[in-house]
């Protein structure tokens, strides 16, 4: 496209994939189930989105701002379906953790420090979803497509941050990408297990 930089094209691809990944999880939570979806993980996505909006504004990056703004309504809708008002203690602890990682680190060390702190949060906030998938077979609501596309999306964002020389944001996104890959693999494993169990039950009845 004439007049459009490579980094902008990469960034627009990242925005599109971010929205698509979130849409997949929203659609599954609405049409199938919320079983297995981690409230902490998705609530912290909403809070971290606020940081990325502020970070993108400070860095004069409309692309970064758009990526979080466009995903926010879908993320909030997913969280609402998980009934956060029934888990106020969990919400308070999750909020305090994100404030320390994102807000406090920004106040103390500037935007680069805040981005690195958010990298810690992005790695840690996947853990509740990973633990949910490891401990409990009830994973019907977890979208493999969402996390797989999210992993691909992270690769695109890493490319964008590299072209824009935003090293701290790149490191943060790399941390999140590793969590996305892990969750996608675990969710696929759980779905395969469920299909196998159904097959074991249906098999004798079909004979």
Secondary structure, DSSP 4 states (H G I P E B T S, - for coil): -TT--HHHHHHHHHHHHHHHHHHHHHHHHHHT--TT--HHHHHHHHHHHHHHHHHHHHTT-HHHHHHHHHHHHHHHHHHHHTTGGG-HHHHHHHHHHHIIIIIIHHHHHHHHHHHHHHHHHHHHTTHHHHHHHHH-S--TT--HHHHHHHHHHHHHHHHHHHHTT-HHHHHHHHHHHHHHHHHHHHHHHHHHHHHHHHHHHHHHHH-
